[in-house]
Amino acid sequence: MRTLKKFLLYGLASLGAATLVTIVLLSVLAVRFGDGIRPLPSGMILAADFNSGFEEVRRVELFGGFAGGPLVMRDFVDALEAARRDDRVRGLVVKLGSASISIAQAQELRDAIAVFRRSGKFTMAFTETFGGIGGGTVAYYLASAFETIWVQPSGAVGLIGLALEAPFFKGALAKLGVEAKVEQRQEYKAAAEMFTRERFSEPARESLQRLVDSWFSQVVSGIAAARGLEPEAVKKLVDEGPFLAPEALTANLVDKLGYWSEFMTAARATANSDETTASVVRIERYLAGVERPNSNGPKVALIFGVGAVVPGADNNPFSGGATFAADTVAKALESATKDHDVQAILFRVDSPGGAYTAADTVWREVERASAAGKPVVVSMAGEAASGGYFVAMPADRIVAQPGTVTGSIGVFAGKAVSEELWRKLGITWDEIHAGARATMWSQIRDFPPGAEEQFSRFLDAIYDDFTDKLARGRSLTGAEVDAVARGRVWSGADAQKHGLVDVIGGYSAAIKEVKRALSLGPEESIDLVQFPKPRSQIERVVGLMTDRFNASREPASAMIQDLARRFQISLDEFSVFAPPVGVLQMPAFRLKR
């Protein structure tokens, strides 16, 4: 039976490997002979569908030859940068709709579209509806960057403002017989309050209200400037929304009512000339057919830190680097520092934070890179808060969008005491231990004598380390640190006012800072190279076969365990009930767009 079991396992492993090899070969052929290889036409309308959203790094390239997915932010920005200089490109059309896009992402896209428009090319946006009778404020804010906005006649413009919602579980935990034993540093560090309170504390409410007000001000001013309206008029429209499509047209929020086919007919009519007829070309295909901007010149390492900061390395062959595994990111920074050809580092961060020691591992490599004479520029995407900001502090320059969620300089940790819950279920627990504090992190009973005081001392040490490094990295006094820390959450615009951020902008602004650090002119190019180098389709399959189908392991169970482990990491992003002590994480809230 043991021999039969091994035979079946190895047979399944071989079958799985063969299937994957077949898939990857088909994928490679699709990419090799797909849209990206055909010559680009002499007249083009670039097209993009924003409905799938945006991501910082392409997570899965294995099936890229067959299916679409979220657009990569850097790809879109680079494509428009190349297109604005390309006489073959007449304009840009985009389909908007239901995708969840953060305010900072909308601002990155608006910046790229504004530069593209200044080249004299047309831009047109179409949507079936901006949120319907629900919330479509951020989607409309993004659309307002376009020269012409079309809405389907049956659609609406859900311009209703912004709101944050957060759940609080104290009452539910009490009914279950569970007590959350959580501490936070300091009063604005509200991430753990969902387990200890029934509503926002006053400090948390103050901090988050300031964040929402900053966002709202940015949205209102952006829409007003784009649509030729006064800010007070936009605020009045927000308070009167949502609007049916004809009402939005009357209010000058949109330019045309029509269906997709009519929209595309109008776009082609705008693009066509007496000499040539413009073809519609997807953004992805266009970028594959031209030289990517910043692909020549001094070598600059591009490193991503995306997602919750977690300890260890990223061994997933399909992640594409779209995880913030501390060892992997730190190794990339170390490699870039040691590479004599690398002149500077552009570190793109999009993270709500995570484990303290993991963030500190990355912090150290950023500091070492800067000390070694490699200028480090951090570009903050949607959020770079708590541990996500921690890793940025030693950088030479920090760049953020006005709407980037940043700050949250503080720490929290704790555990659940669930003995009463088990008693209600008729279950009792007992333990055998050696050491007075061996049960310190038991999820059943309270802290043993003296352990809670020791735990509190650890949190004090972590907070002191965070703020000390902030003071050194950003050249702030103790009073200045105290005014911006204590767990406060800031928008990028407010963070700049308080010295946490140097420059407002996205990729383009960050690249300008890199060039300035290298004494290059604004029109000179750099060679932006991703570290570590993304795996090809073949390398991903080989890695999967090597790591997951090793004959010394049970392949099927190993893969399942790995998936379960990674899923658990995603669940732990908002967990406070587990050691190690110290979670540098911002509050969990949901933006009502």
Disulfide bonds with the S-S distance in Angstrom:
none
